[in-house]
Amino acid sequence: MGASSMIVLIIAALAFSLIAIMVAKLLTKATTNPQKSEPYECGIPTVGKTWVQLNVGYYLFALIFLIFDVELIFLYPWAVVAKVVGWVAFIEVVVFFFILFMGFLYAHKKGALKWV
């Protein structure tokens, strides 16, 4: 498992992506109409200006959710080796959760989790 494996993985990912895009282009009929270029949200036609400024709170809420969601990915390798490593793995995951919880408390204290 060296650099050659990574190169093969990247080439395979690019090949699968390009093949999927080419097949979609070949099998679908491209049509254009004015309705396709209109902004669309929740099935309700837009009225007035479509470019509005959103509250930054929505962005912060989504970003914090994403951060904590991605952190859960790090639990999978821990779960794989937890029995083999033993108590050391348990202590490490407790420290990991403590750091996550402190980050959650910090975000809550700063008001990033308040829904506007």
C-alpha positions, 0 to 999 in steps of 0.5 A: 500500500504505497503511492501506487495504490493512491494513484490507482484509486485516484485514476479509478475515481476519475474514470468512474466519475467521467464514465457516469457523466458521459453515460448521462449525457448520452442517454438523456435528452437536453432540453432548454426552456425559460422555466429551468433557469428560474429560482425554485424553492419548495414548489412556490414560484418566487415573487420579487427579488430572488437574491436576498441576504440570509442570516449568518446564523443559518450558516453557523448552525449548518457548519457546526452540524457538519463539524460534529457530524464529520467528527463521528467518522473518527469513531469507526477506526476506534470501534474496529480496534477497541477490543484489541487495544483495550482500556487505552482505546476507551480512555482515548475515546472518553478524551475525544468525547470530552473535547467534542463536548467542550466544543459544543459548550463553547458553540452554545455559549457563543450563541451559535446554536440559537435558531433565529 
